[in-house]
Amino acid sequence: MSDVTLRPLALDDVEPFVRWAADPEFCRAIGWAVDRDPEDVRASRVRLLTDPPAGFMRQGIVLDGQLVGYVDLAGMTADTAEFGIAVAERGLWGRGVGRRAGELTLRYGFGTLGLGTITAEVHRPNVRSHALMRALGFREVGLGDLDEYYGEPVPLVRYALRRAEFSG
């Protein structure tokens, strides 16, 4: 596999989000509404890029020069943030792209940002995401609220990783 990199998102990156939002399988997996109007998708992505919430960072996952997904650090404080990831190109699921992008994000969070703890939440049935969390060094710390996954309410499993435990 070619090298995976991260980069800030730009307004030119809105169209891949529109394409991803047209993929019902991806939408169900990530918790997006299926069959969203493309103009609504464009407007919401532009808003997120031009006026992101406080404590929120989203970067694009790039493989061979193509934007293939994104990573988030959300709810950032001086010491913590919540990790999120979406490899949007389904042909890349299970091929190591998420792991490499996750490692880069964690290295940035713990190193550059100096965070002490990064957390994550995964839908209980999402086997691949649980495997990714374990591969990145996260440990399960409990259950969260119910959230919709493939149209069904399921519990979220909470994960945490401390800087001292990160081997990347």
DSSP file (Angstrom, degrees, kcal/mol; ACC not computed):
  #  RESIDUE AA STRUCTURE BP1 BP2  ACC     N-H-->O    O-->H-N    N-H-->O    O-->H-N    TCO  KAPPA ALPHA  PHI   PSI    X-CA   Y-CA   Z-CA
    1    1 A M              0   0    0      0, 0.0     3,-0.1     0, 0.0    95,-0.0   0.000 360.0 360.0 360.0 140.5    0.0    0.0    0.0
    2    2 A S        -     0   0    0      1,-0.2     2,-0.2    62,-0.0     0, 0.0  -0.135 360.0 -70.4 -67.4 172.6    1.2    3.5   -0.8
    3    3 A D        -     0   0    0      1,-0.0    61,-0.8    60,-0.0     2,-0.4  -0.457  42.3-142.0 -74.5 135.7    1.8    6.0    2.0
    4    4 A V  E     +A   63   0A   0     -2,-0.2     2,-0.3    59,-0.1    59,-0.2  -0.810  25.6 177.6 -93.2 133.6   -1.2    7.4    3.9
    5    5 A T  E     -A   62   0A   0     57,-2.3    57,-3.0    -2,-0.4     2,-0.3  -0.867  21.1-135.0-130.1 166.7   -1.0   11.0    4.9
    6    6 A L  E     +A   61   0A   0     -2,-0.3    55,-0.2    55,-0.2    64,-0.0  -0.915  24.9 169.7-118.4 149.4   -3.2   13.5    6.6
    7    7 A R  E     -A   60   0A   0     53,-1.6    53,-3.5    -2,-0.3    -2,-0.0  -0.988  40.7 -88.9-153.2 155.4   -3.9   17.1    5.5
    8    8 A P  E     -A   59   0A   0      0, 0.0     2,-0.2     0, 0.0    51,-0.2  -0.342  48.5-115.3 -60.5 146.7   -6.3   19.9    6.4
    9    9 A L        -     0   0    0     49,-0.7     2,-0.3     2,-0.0    49,-0.1  -0.553  31.8-164.8 -82.4 151.3   -9.5   19.9    4.5
   10   10 A A    >   -     0   0    0     -2,-0.2     3,-2.2     1,-0.0     4,-0.1  -0.806  39.2 -96.5-129.0 170.0  -10.4   22.7    2.1
   11   11 A L  G >  S+     0   0    0      1,-0.3     3,-1.5    -2,-0.3     4,-0.3   0.801 120.9  66.4 -59.7 -28.2  -13.5   23.9    0.4
   12   12 A D  G 3  S+     0   0    0      1,-0.3     3,-0.5     2,-0.1    -1,-0.3   0.668  91.1  66.5 -64.6 -15.2  -12.4   21.9   -2.7
   13   13 A D  G <> S+     0   0    0     -3,-2.2     4,-0.9     1,-0.2    -1,-0.3   0.387  73.2  90.9 -88.5   3.5  -12.9   18.7   -0.6
   14   14 A V  H <> S+     0   0    0     -3,-1.5     4,-1.6     1,-0.2     3,-0.5   0.893  76.6  62.3 -67.3 -39.2  -16.7   19.1   -0.3
   15   15 A E  H  > S+     0   0    0     -3,-0.5     4,-2.3    -4,-0.3    -1,-0.2   0.870  97.6  55.0 -62.3 -39.2  -17.5   17.1   -3.4
   16   16 A P  H  > S+     0   0    0      0, 0.0     4,-2.9     0, 0.0    -1,-0.2   0.897 106.5  53.5 -58.8 -35.8  -16.0   13.8   -2.1
   17   17 A F  H  X S+     0   0    0     -4,-0.9     4,-2.3    -3,-0.5    -2,-0.2   0.888 107.3  51.0 -63.6 -37.7  -18.3   14.2    1.0
   18   18 A V  H  X S+     0   0    0     -4,-1.6     4,-0.6     2,-0.2    -1,-0.2   0.923 111.6  47.5 -64.0 -43.3  -21.3   14.5   -1.4
   19   19 A R  H >< S+     0   0    0     -4,-2.3     3,-1.0     1,-0.2     4,-0.2   0.920 112.1  49.1 -63.6 -43.7  -20.2   11.3   -3.2
   20   20 A W  H >< S+     0   0    0     -4,-2.9     3,-1.8     1,-0.3     7,-0.3   0.888 105.5  57.9 -63.4 -38.1  -19.7    9.5    0.1
   21   21 A A  H 3< S+     0   0    0     -4,-2.3    14,-0.5     1,-0.3    15,-0.5   0.666  98.9  60.9 -67.2 -15.3  -23.1   10.6    1.3
   22   22 A A  T << S+     0   0    0     -3,-1.0    -1,-0.3    -4,-0.6    -2,-0.2   0.489  84.6  88.4 -87.1  -4.1  -24.6    8.9   -1.8
   23   23 A D    <>  -     0   0    0     -3,-1.8     4,-2.5    -4,-0.2     5,-0.2  -0.830  62.0-165.6 -96.7 102.6  -23.2    5.5   -0.6
   24   24 A P  H  > S+     0   0    0      0, 0.0     4,-2.6     0, 0.0     5,-0.2   0.851  86.6  54.6 -59.7 -35.8  -26.0    4.0    1.6
   25   25 A E  H  > S+     0   0    0      2,-0.2     4,-2.0     1,-0.2     5,-0.1   0.938 111.0  44.4 -63.6 -46.4  -23.6    1.4    3.1
   26   26 A F  H  > S+     0   0    0      2,-0.2     4,-2.3     1,-0.2     6,-0.3   0.932 112.7  52.6 -61.9 -45.4  -21.1    4.0    4.2
   27   27 A C  H  X>S+     0   0    0     -4,-2.5     5,-2.1    -7,-0.3     4,-1.4   0.915 110.5  46.5 -59.3 -44.5  -23.9    6.2    5.5
   28   28 A R  H  <5S+     0   0    0     -4,-2.6   122,-1.2     1,-0.2    -1,-0.2   0.891 113.3  50.0 -65.0 -38.0  -25.3    3.4    7.7
   29   29 A A  H  <5S+     0   0    0     -4,-2.0    -2,-0.2    -5,-0.2    -1,-0.2   0.857 117.6  38.4 -68.1 -35.2  -21.9    2.4    8.9
   30   30 A I  H  <5S-     0   0    0     -4,-2.3    -1,-0.2    -5,-0.1    -2,-0.2   0.563 114.1-110.4 -95.5  -9.6  -20.9    6.0    9.9
   31   31 A G  T  <5 +     0   0    0     -4,-1.4     2,-0.2     1,-0.3    -3,-0.2   0.679  68.3 141.8  89.1  17.4  -24.3    7.0   11.3
   32   32 A W      < -     0   0    0     -5,-2.1    -1,-0.3    -6,-0.3     2,-0.1  -0.619  60.1 -98.6 -86.8 152.1  -25.2    9.5    8.5
   33   33 A A    >   -     0   0    0     -2,-0.2     3,-0.6     1,-0.1     2,-0.3  -0.455  39.7-123.1 -65.1 140.8  -28.7    9.7    7.2
   34   34 A V  T 3  S+     0   0    0      1,-0.2   -12,-0.1    -2,-0.1    -1,-0.1  -0.626  87.9  20.3 -85.8 146.6  -29.2    7.8    4.0
   35   35 A D  T 3  S+     0   0    0    -14,-0.5    -1,-0.2    -2,-0.3     2,-0.1   0.834  79.8 173.6  66.7  36.1  -30.5    9.7    0.9
   36   36 A R    <   -     0   0    0     -3,-0.6    -1,-0.2   -15,-0.5    -4,-0.0  -0.474  42.1-100.7 -70.7 146.1  -29.5   13.1    2.0
   37   37 A D    >>  -     0   0    0      1,-0.1     4,-2.0    -2,-0.1     3,-0.6  -0.494  27.3-131.5 -64.0 129.7  -30.0   15.9   -0.5
   38   38 A P  H 3> S+     0   0    0      0, 0.0     4,-2.7     0, 0.0     5,-0.2   0.842 107.0  56.0 -55.5 -34.8  -26.6   16.7   -2.1
   39   39 A E  H 3> S+     0   0    0      2,-0.2     4,-2.6     1,-0.2     5,-0.2   0.878 106.2  50.7 -66.6 -35.7  -27.1   20.4   -1.5
   40   40 A D  H <> S+     0   0    0     -3,-0.6     4,-2.4     2,-0.2    -1,-0.2   0.898 110.4  49.8 -65.5 -39.9  -27.7   19.8    2.2
   41   41 A V  H  X S+     0   0    0     -4,-2.0     4,-2.4     2,-0.2     5,-0.2   0.945 111.9  48.0 -63.0 -47.8  -24.5   17.8    2.3
   42   42 A R  H  X S+     0   0    0     -4,-2.7     4,-2.7     1,-0.2     5,-0.2   0.943 112.8  48.3 -57.3 -49.0  -22.6   20.5    0.6
   43   43 A A  H  X S+     0   0    0     -4,-2.6     4,-2.3     1,-0.2    -1,-0.2   0.900 112.2  47.9 -62.0 -41.9  -24.0   23.2    2.9
   44   44 A S  H  X S+     0   0    0     -4,-2.4     4,-2.2     2,-0.2    -1,-0.2   0.892 113.1  48.1 -68.7 -37.5  -23.2   21.2    6.1
   45   45 A R  H  X S+     0   0    0     -4,-2.4     4,-2.3     2,-0.2    -2,-0.2   0.907 111.1  50.4 -68.3 -41.3  -19.6   20.5    4.9
   46   46 A V  H  X S+     0   0    0     -4,-2.7     4,-2.7    -5,-0.2     5,-0.3   0.927 110.9  49.7 -61.7 -44.1  -19.0   24.1    4.0
   47   47 A R  H  X S+     0   0    0     -4,-2.3     4,-2.5    -5,-0.2    -2,-0.2   0.926 111.1  49.1 -59.5 -44.9  -20.3   25.2    7.4
   48   48 A L  H  < S+     0   0    0     -4,-2.2    -1,-0.2     1,-0.2    -2,-0.2   0.875 115.2  44.4 -64.3 -36.8  -18.0   22.7    9.2
   49   49 A L  H  < S+     0   0    0     -4,-2.3    -2,-0.2     1,-0.2    -1,-0.2   0.873 121.0  37.3 -75.0 -37.2  -15.0   23.9    7.2
   50   50 A T  H  < S+     0   0    0     -4,-2.7    -2,-0.2     1,-0.2    -3,-0.2   0.722 133.6  20.9 -90.2 -21.3  -15.6   27.6    7.5
   51   51 A D  S  < S-     0   0    0     -4,-2.5    -1,-0.2    -5,-0.3    -2,-0.2  -0.446  78.3-177.6-145.1  66.3  -16.9   27.7   11.1
   52   52 A P        -     0   0    0      0, 0.0     3,-0.1     0, 0.0    -4,-0.1  -0.284  36.2 -97.7 -66.9 151.8  -15.8   24.5   13.0
   53   53 A P    >   -     0   0    0      0, 0.0     3,-1.2     0, 0.0    22,-0.0  -0.281  50.7 -86.9 -62.5 154.7  -17.0   24.0   16.5
   54   54 A A  T 3  S+     0   0    0      1,-0.2    21,-0.3    -3,-0.1     3,-0.1  -0.360 115.2  20.0 -59.4 140.8  -14.6   25.0   19.3
   55   55 A G  T 3  S+     0   0    0      1,-0.2    21,-2.7    20,-0.1     2,-0.4   0.750  98.3 123.6  72.3  24.4  -12.2   22.2   20.1
   56   56 A F    <   +     0   0    0     -3,-1.2     2,-0.4    18,-0.2    18,-0.2  -0.970  33.1 176.5-124.9 132.1  -12.7   20.4   16.9
   57   57 A M  E     - B   0  73A   0     16,-2.5    16,-2.3    -2,-0.4     2,-0.4  -0.991   2.6-178.1-133.6 126.0  -10.1   19.4   14.3
   58   58 A R  E     - B   0  72A   0     -2,-0.4   -49,-0.7    14,-0.2     2,-0.3  -0.990   4.7-177.2-123.4 131.2  -10.9   17.4   11.1
   59   59 A Q  E     -AB   8  71A   0     12,-2.4    12,-2.5    -2,-0.4     2,-0.3  -0.933  26.1-114.4-124.2 151.3   -8.2   16.3    8.7
   60   60 A G  E     -AB   7  70A   0    -53,-3.5   -53,-1.6    -2,-0.3     2,-0.6  -0.596  18.9-133.3 -83.1 143.4   -8.5   14.5    5.4
   61   61 A I  E     -AB   6  69A   0      8,-2.5     7,-3.1    -2,-0.3     8,-0.9  -0.869  27.6-164.7 -92.8 125.2   -7.0   11.0    4.9
   62   62 A V  E     +AB   5  67A   0    -57,-3.0   -57,-2.3    -2,-0.6     2,-0.4  -0.944  14.7 178.7-119.0 131.6   -5.1   10.9    1.6
   63   63 A L  E >  S-AB   4  66A   0      3,-2.6     3,-2.0    -2,-0.4   -59,-0.1  -0.991  77.7 -14.0-130.8 123.1   -3.9    7.9   -0.2
   64   64 A D  T 3  S-     0   0    0    -61,-0.8    -1,-0.1    -2,-0.4     3,-0.1   0.876 129.2 -54.1  52.7  40.6   -2.1    8.2   -3.6
   65   65 A G  T 3  S+     0   0    0      1,-0.2     2,-0.4   -60,-0.0    -1,-0.3   0.444 115.7 114.4  78.6  -0.3   -3.2   11.9   -3.7
   66   66 A Q  E <  S-B   63   0A   0     -3,-2.0    -3,-2.6     2,-0.0     2,-0.5  -0.877  70.3-123.1-109.1 135.1   -6.9   11.0   -3.3
   67   67 A L  E     +B   62   0A   0     -2,-0.4    -5,-0.2    -5,-0.2     3,-0.1  -0.636  38.0 166.2 -71.2 120.8   -9.0   12.0   -0.4
   68   68 A V  E     -     0   0A   0     -7,-3.1    20,-1.7    -2,-0.5    21,-1.4   0.375  57.0 -37.5-121.8   1.4  -10.4    8.7    1.0
   69   69 A G  E     -BC  61  87A   0     -8,-0.9    -8,-2.5    18,-0.3     2,-0.3  -0.983  59.0-105.6 168.1-162.9  -11.8    9.7    4.4
   70   70 A Y  E     -BC  60  86A   0     16,-2.2    16,-2.6    -2,-0.3     2,-0.3  -0.989   8.8-146.2-154.3 159.5  -11.2   11.8    7.5
   71   71 A V  E     -BC  59  85A   0    -12,-2.5   -12,-2.4    -2,-0.3     2,-0.3  -0.951  17.8-158.6-126.5 150.1  -10.1   11.8   11.1
   72   72 A D  E     -BC  58  84A   0     12,-2.9    12,-1.9    -2,-0.3     2,-0.4  -0.942  20.2-166.3-127.2 149.0  -11.3   14.0   13.9
   73   73 A L  E     +BC  57  83A   0    -16,-2.3   -16,-2.5    -2,-0.3     2,-0.3  -0.965  34.3 177.5-123.0 116.3  -10.2   15.1   17.3
   74   74 A A  E     + C   0  82A   0      8,-2.5     8,-2.8    -2,-0.4   -18,-0.2  -0.778  50.2  24.1-122.2 160.1  -13.3   16.6   18.9
   75   75 A G  S    S-     0   0    0    -21,-0.3    -1,-0.2    -2,-0.3   -19,-0.2   0.813  81.3-172.6  59.8  30.9  -14.2   18.1   22.2
   76   76 A M        +     0   0    0    -21,-2.7     5,-0.2    -3,-0.2     2,-0.2  -0.294  13.9 171.5 -64.6 135.6  -10.6   19.1   22.8
   77   77 A T        -     0   0    0      3,-2.7    -1,-0.0    -3,-0.1   -22,-0.0  -0.585  56.9 -80.4-119.7-170.7   -9.5   20.5   26.1
   78   78 A A  S    S+     0   0    0     -2,-0.2    -2,-0.1     1,-0.2     3,-0.1   0.767 129.3  19.5 -64.0 -23.5   -6.0   21.2   27.2
   79   79 A D  S    S+     0   0    0     36,-0.2    37,-2.5     1,-0.1    38,-2.3   0.599 120.6  42.9-123.7 -16.4   -5.6   17.5   28.1
   80   80 A T  E     + d   0 117A   0     35,-0.2    -3,-2.7    36,-0.2     2,-0.3  -0.888  44.4 169.0-136.3 161.9   -8.2   15.4   26.2
   81   81 A A  E     - d   0 118A   0     36,-1.1    38,-2.6    -2,-0.3     2,-0.5  -0.961  32.9-115.7-160.4 160.9  -10.0   14.8   22.9
   82   82 A E  E     -Cd  74 119A   0     -8,-2.8    -8,-2.5    -2,-0.3     2,-0.3  -0.920  28.9-140.0-105.9 127.1  -12.2   12.3   21.3
   83   83 A F  E     +C   73   0A   0     36,-3.7    38,-0.5    -2,-0.5     2,-0.3  -0.623  24.0 174.2 -84.9 138.4  -10.9   10.4   18.3
   84   84 A G  E     -C   72   0A   0    -12,-1.9   -12,-2.9    -2,-0.3     2,-0.3  -0.988   4.2-177.3-141.4 151.3  -13.0    9.7   15.3
   85   85 A I  E     -C   71   0A   0     -2,-0.3     2,-0.3   -14,-0.2   -14,-0.2  -0.999  10.6-176.3-150.1 145.4  -12.3    8.2   11.9
   86   86 A A  E     -C   70   0A   0    -16,-2.6   -16,-2.2    -2,-0.3     2,-0.9  -0.885  10.9-164.4-144.8 112.5  -14.0    7.4    8.7
   87   87 A V  E     -C   69   0A   0     -2,-0.3   -18,-0.3   -18,-0.2     6,-0.1  -0.871  17.5-173.6 -89.3 107.6  -12.4    5.6    5.7
   88   88 A A        +     0   0    0    -20,-1.7     2,-1.0    -2,-0.9   -19,-0.2   0.730  59.4  82.4 -84.1 -23.6  -15.1    6.5    3.2
   89   89 A E    >   -     0   0    0    -21,-1.4     3,-2.4     1,-0.2     4,-0.3  -0.733  67.8-157.7 -85.1 105.3  -13.9    4.5    0.2
   90   90 A R  G >  S+     0   0    0     -2,-1.0     3,-1.6     1,-0.3    -1,-0.2   0.773  86.6  68.1 -59.0 -29.4  -15.4    1.1    1.0
   91   91 A G  G 3  S+     0   0    0      1,-0.3    -1,-0.3    -3,-0.1    -2,-0.0   0.665 100.2  51.9 -63.4 -14.2  -12.8   -0.7   -1.2
   92   92 A L  G X >S+     0   0    0     -3,-2.4     3,-1.7   -24,-0.1     5,-0.5   0.470  79.2 121.7 -99.9  -4.3  -10.2    0.4    1.3
   93   93 A W  T < 5S+     0   0    0     -3,-1.6    -5,-0.0    -4,-0.3    -3,-0.0  -0.369  82.3  11.9 -61.6 135.1  -12.0   -1.0    4.4
   94   94 A G  T 3 5S+     0   0    0      1,-0.1    -1,-0.3    -2,-0.1    -2,-0.0   0.645  99.2 105.7  76.4  15.6   -9.8   -3.6    6.2
   95   95 A R  T < 5S-     0   0    0     -3,-1.7    -2,-0.1     0, 0.0    -1,-0.1   0.246  96.7 -97.8-113.9  12.5   -6.7   -2.7    4.2
   96   96 A G  T  >5S+     0   0    0     -4,-0.1     4,-2.2     4,-0.0     5,-0.2   0.380  91.8 114.5  93.6  -4.9   -4.7   -0.7    6.9
   97   97 A V  H  ><S+     0   0    0     -5,-0.5     4,-2.6     1,-0.2     5,-0.2   0.934  79.8  47.7 -64.8 -45.5   -5.6    2.8    5.8
   98   98 A G  H  > S+     0   0    0     -6,-0.3     4,-2.8     1,-0.2    -1,-0.2   0.894 110.4  52.1 -63.1 -40.6   -7.5    3.5    9.0
   99   99 A R  H  > S+     0   0    0      2,-0.2     4,-2.6     1,-0.2    -1,-0.2   0.942 112.3  44.7 -62.6 -46.5   -4.7    2.1   11.2
  100  100 A R  H  X S+     0   0    0     -4,-2.2     4,-2.2     2,-0.2    -2,-0.2   0.930 115.3  47.3 -64.8 -44.0   -2.1    4.3    9.5
  101  101 A A  H  X S+     0   0    0     -4,-2.6     4,-2.2     1,-0.2    -1,-0.2   0.892 112.2  51.4 -63.7 -38.4   -4.4    7.4    9.6
  102  102 A G  H  X S+     0   0    0     -4,-2.8     4,-2.8    -5,-0.2     5,-0.2   0.917 108.3  50.7 -63.5 -43.8   -5.2    6.6   13.3
  103  103 A E  H  X S+     0   0    0     -4,-2.6     4,-2.6     1,-0.2    -2,-0.2   0.921 111.1  48.8 -59.5 -44.3   -1.5    6.3   14.2
  104  104 A L  H  X S+     0   0    0     -4,-2.2     4,-2.1     2,-0.2    -1,-0.2   0.904 112.5  48.3 -62.5 -41.2   -0.8    9.7   12.5
  105  105 A T  H  X S+     0   0    0     -4,-2.2     4,-2.9     2,-0.2    -2,-0.2   0.920 112.7  47.2 -66.3 -44.2   -3.7   11.3   14.4
  106  106 A L  H  X S+     0   0    0     -4,-2.8     4,-3.1     2,-0.2     5,-0.4   0.905 110.4  52.5 -65.0 -40.8   -2.7    9.9   17.7
  107  107 A R  H  X>S+     0   0    0     -4,-2.6     4,-2.4    -5,-0.2     5,-0.6   0.913 112.8  45.7 -60.1 -41.9    1.0   11.0   17.2
  108  108 A Y  I  <>S+     0   0    0     -4,-2.1     5,-2.5     3,-0.2     6,-0.4   0.931 114.8  47.4 -65.6 -46.4   -0.3   14.5   16.4
  109  109 A G  I  <5S+     0   0    0     -4,-2.9     6,-2.7     3,-0.2    -2,-0.2   0.931 121.7  33.9 -62.8 -47.3   -2.6   14.6   19.4
  110  110 A F  I  <5S+     0   0    0     -4,-3.1    -1,-0.2     4,-0.2    -2,-0.2   0.875 130.7  32.3 -77.1 -37.2   -0.1   13.3   21.9
  111  111 A G  I  <5S+     0   0    0     -4,-2.4    -3,-0.2    -5,-0.4    -2,-0.1   0.971 128.4  25.6 -84.4 -73.3    2.9   14.9   20.4
  112  112 A T  I   <S+     0   0    0     -5,-0.6    -3,-0.2    -4,-0.2    -4,-0.1   0.903 133.1  36.0 -62.6 -45.4    2.1   18.2   18.8
  113  113 A L  S   <S-     0   0    0     -5,-2.5    -1,-0.2     2,-0.0    -3,-0.2   0.681  97.7-136.2 -85.3 -17.3   -1.0   19.0   20.9
  114  114 A G        +     0   0    0     -6,-0.4    -4,-0.2     1,-0.2    -3,-0.1   0.763  37.8 172.0  70.4  25.6    0.4   17.5   24.1
  115  115 A L        -     0   0    0     -6,-2.7   -35,-0.2     1,-0.1    -1,-0.2  -0.340  26.7-157.2 -66.7 150.1   -2.9   15.7   25.0
  116  116 A G  S    S+     0   0    0    -37,-2.5    47,-2.6     1,-0.3     2,-0.4   0.772  75.2  20.8 -95.5 -32.9   -2.8   13.3   27.9
  117  117 A T  E     -dE  80 162A   0    -38,-2.3   -36,-1.1    45,-0.2     2,-0.4  -1.000  58.0-167.1-141.7 136.5   -5.8   11.2   27.0
  118  118 A I  E     -dE  81 161A   0     43,-2.8    43,-2.0    -2,-0.4   -36,-0.2  -0.992  15.3-167.2-122.2 131.9   -7.6   10.4   23.8
  119  119 A T  E     -dE  82 160A   0    -38,-2.6   -36,-3.7    -2,-0.4     2,-0.3  -0.635   5.7-174.1-111.6 169.7  -11.0    8.7   23.9
  120  120 A A  E     - E   0 159A   0     39,-1.8    39,-2.9   -38,-0.2     2,-0.4  -0.976  14.0-144.9-156.7 158.9  -13.2    7.0   21.3
  121  121 A E  E     - E   0 158A   0    -38,-0.5     2,-0.4    -2,-0.3    37,-0.2  -0.998  15.3-173.6-130.8 138.2  -16.6    5.4   21.0
  122  122 A V  E     - E   0 157A   0     35,-2.3    35,-3.5    -2,-0.4     2,-0.1  -0.992  32.4-109.5-132.2 135.9  -17.5    2.5   18.8
  123  123 A H  E >   - E   0 156A   0     -2,-0.4     3,-2.1    33,-0.2    33,-0.2  -0.442  35.8-120.6 -60.4 133.8  -20.9    0.9   18.1
  124  124 A R  T 3  S+     0   0    0     31,-2.6    -1,-0.1     1,-0.3    32,-0.1   0.842 109.3  47.9 -49.9 -43.4  -20.9   -2.5   19.8
  125  125 A P  T 3  S+     0   0    0      0, 0.0     2,-1.9     0, 0.0    -1,-0.3   0.584  81.6 104.6 -77.1  -5.7  -21.5   -4.5   16.6
  126  126 A N    <>  +     0   0    0     -3,-2.1     4,-2.0     1,-0.2     5,-0.2  -0.503  44.7 174.5 -81.0  82.5  -18.8   -2.7   14.6
  127  127 A V  H  > S+     0   0    0     -2,-1.9     4,-2.3     1,-0.2    -1,-0.2   0.871  73.6  52.4 -58.4 -43.7  -16.1   -5.5   14.6
  128  128 A R  H  > S+     0   0    0      1,-0.2     4,-2.2     2,-0.2    -1,-0.2   0.906 109.3  49.0 -62.9 -41.7  -13.7   -3.7   12.4
  129  129 A S  H  > S+     0   0    0      2,-0.2     4,-2.5     1,-0.2    -1,-0.2   0.876 109.7  51.8 -68.0 -35.6  -13.7   -0.5   14.4
  130  130 A H  H  X S+     0   0    0     -4,-2.0     4,-2.3     2,-0.2    -1,-0.2   0.925 109.8  50.0 -63.4 -42.4  -13.1   -2.5   17.6
  131  131 A A  H  X S+     0   0    0     -4,-2.3     4,-2.5     1,-0.2    -2,-0.2   0.899 110.3  50.7 -62.2 -39.9  -10.2   -4.2   16.0
  132  132 A L  H  X S+     0   0    0     -4,-2.2     4,-2.1     2,-0.2     6,-0.2   0.930 108.2  51.6 -63.1 -45.6   -8.8   -0.8   14.9
  133  133 A M  H  X>S+     0   0    0     -4,-2.5     5,-2.2     1,-0.2     4,-0.6   0.933 112.7  45.5 -58.2 -45.8   -9.1    0.6   18.5
  134  134 A R  H ><5S+     0   0    0     -4,-2.3     3,-1.1     1,-0.2    -1,-0.2   0.910 110.9  53.2 -63.7 -41.9   -7.2   -2.4   19.9
  135  135 A A  H 3<5S+     0   0    0     -4,-2.5    -1,-0.2     1,-0.3    -2,-0.2   0.835 108.0  51.3 -62.9 -32.4   -4.5   -2.2   17.2
  136  136 A L  H 3<5S-     0   0    0     -4,-2.1    -1,-0.3    -5,-0.2    31,-0.3   0.566 123.8-105.0 -81.0  -8.9   -4.0    1.5   18.0
  137  137 A G  T <<5 +     0   0    0     -3,-1.1    -3,-0.2    -4,-0.6    -2,-0.1   0.433  69.1 146.8 101.8  -0.1   -3.6    0.7   21.7
  138  138 A F      < -     0   0    0     -5,-2.2     2,-0.4    -6,-0.2    -1,-0.3  -0.323  35.3-147.1 -65.3 151.7   -6.9    1.9   23.0
  139  139 A R  E     -F  160   0A   0     21,-2.5    21,-2.0    -2,-0.0     2,-0.2  -0.956  21.3-108.9-120.6 144.6   -8.4   -0.1   26.0
  140  140 A E  E     +F  159   0A   0     -2,-0.4    19,-0.3    19,-0.2     3,-0.1  -0.510  35.9 174.4 -71.0 133.4  -12.1   -0.6   26.6
  141  141 A V  E     -     0   0A   0     17,-2.8     2,-0.3     1,-0.4    18,-0.2   0.379  51.9 -63.1-123.8   1.7  -13.3    1.5   29.6
  142  142 A G  E     -F  158   0A   0     16,-0.9    16,-3.4     2,-0.0    -1,-0.4  -0.903  59.6 -57.3 147.4-173.8  -17.1    1.0   29.6
  143  143 A L  E     -F  157   0A   0     -2,-0.3    14,-0.2    14,-0.2     2,-0.1  -0.804  39.2-164.6-106.7 146.7  -20.3    1.5   27.8
  144  144 A G  E     -     0   0A   0     12,-3.8    12,-0.1    -2,-0.3     3,-0.1  -0.214  39.8 -51.9-107.3-158.1  -21.9    4.7   26.6
  145  145 A D  E     -     0   0A   0     10,-0.2    11,-1.8     1,-0.1    -1,-0.3  -0.122  63.7 -88.2 -71.0 170.8  -25.3    5.7   25.4
  146  146 A L  E     +F  155   0A   0      9,-0.2     2,-0.3    -3,-0.1    -1,-0.1  -0.607  49.1 178.5 -77.7 144.9  -27.4    3.9   22.8
  147  147 A D  E     -F  154   0A   0      7,-2.9     7,-2.7    -2,-0.3     2,-0.3  -0.983  34.0 -96.5-146.3 152.6  -26.8    5.2   19.2
  148  148 A E  E     +F  153   0A   0     -2,-0.3     2,-0.4     5,-0.2   -25,-0.1  -0.542  40.4 172.9 -77.1 132.8  -28.2    4.1   15.9
  149  149 A Y  E >  S-F  152   0A   0      3,-2.7     3,-1.6    -2,-0.3  -120,-0.1  -0.957  74.5 -14.9-140.4 118.2  -26.1    1.7   13.9
  150  150 A Y  T 3  S-     0   0    0   -122,-1.2  -121,-0.1    -2,-0.4  -122,-0.1   0.877 130.7 -53.2  51.2  40.7  -27.5    0.2   10.6
  151  151 A G  T 3  S+     0   0    0      1,-0.2    -1,-0.3  -123,-0.2    -3,-0.1   0.464 119.9 101.2  81.8   2.0  -30.9    1.4   11.7
  152  152 A E  E <  S- F   0 149A   0     -3,-1.6    -3,-2.7    -5,-0.1     2,-0.5  -0.934  75.6-115.7-121.0 142.3  -30.9   -0.3   15.2
  153  153 A P  E     + F   0 148A   0      0, 0.0    -5,-0.2     0, 0.0    -7,-0.1  -0.645  45.8 166.6 -75.0 125.5  -30.2    1.3   18.6
  154  154 A V  E     - F   0 147A   0     -7,-2.7    -7,-2.9    -2,-0.5     2,-0.1  -0.948  37.5 -98.3-135.7 155.3  -27.0   -0.3   20.0
  155  155 A P  E     - F   0 146A   0      0, 0.0   -31,-2.6     0, 0.0     2,-0.4  -0.436  31.7-127.4 -72.7 149.4  -24.7    0.6   22.9
  156  156 A L  E     -E  123   0A   0    -11,-1.8   -12,-3.8   -33,-0.2     2,-0.5  -0.796  17.0-140.1 -89.9 137.9  -21.5    2.6   22.3
  157  157 A V  E     -EF 122 143A   0    -35,-3.5   -35,-2.3    -2,-0.4     2,-0.3  -0.885  18.1-138.8 -98.9 128.1  -18.4    1.0   23.7
  158  158 A R  E     -EF 121 142A   0    -16,-3.4   -17,-2.8    -2,-0.5   -16,-0.9  -0.676  20.4-174.1 -92.0 140.6  -16.0    3.6   25.2
  159  159 A Y  E     -EF 120 140A   0    -39,-2.9   -39,-1.8    -2,-0.3     2,-0.3  -0.905   3.6-170.0-127.5 156.8  -12.2    3.4   24.7
  160  160 A A  E     -EF 119 139A   0    -21,-2.0   -21,-2.5    -2,-0.3     2,-0.4  -0.993   6.6-171.9-145.9 150.7   -9.3    5.4   26.1
  161  161 A L  E     -E  118   0A   0    -43,-2.0   -43,-2.8    -2,-0.3     2,-0.3  -0.973  13.2-150.3-142.7 126.6   -5.6    5.7   25.4
  162  162 A R  E >>  -E  117   0A   0     -2,-0.4     3,-1.6   -45,-0.2     4,-0.9  -0.697  26.8-117.1 -96.1 151.3   -3.2    7.7   27.6
  163  163 A R  G >4 S+     0   0    0    -47,-2.6     3,-1.0    -2,-0.3    -1,-0.1   0.877 115.4  56.6 -52.2 -42.5   -0.1    9.3   26.1
  164  164 A A  G 34 S+     0   0    0    -48,-0.3    -1,-0.3     1,-0.2   -47,-0.1   0.728 107.8  49.0 -64.7 -21.7    2.2    7.1   28.3
  165  165 A E  G <4 S+     0   0    0     -3,-1.6     2,-0.4     2,-0.0    -1,-0.2   0.579  86.8 103.5 -92.4 -11.9    0.5    4.0   26.8
  166  166 A F    <<  -     0   0    0     -3,-1.0   -29,-0.1    -4,-0.9   -30,-0.0  -0.584  46.4-174.4 -79.5 126.9    0.9    5.1   23.1
  167  167 A S              0   0    0     -2,-0.4    -1,-0.1   -31,-0.3   -30,-0.1   0.403 360.0 360.0-100.3   2.3    3.6    3.3   21.3
  168  168 A G              0   0    0    -32,-0.2    -1,-0.2   -65,-0.0   -61,-0.1   0.466 360.0 360.0 -81.8 360.0    3.5    5.3   18.1
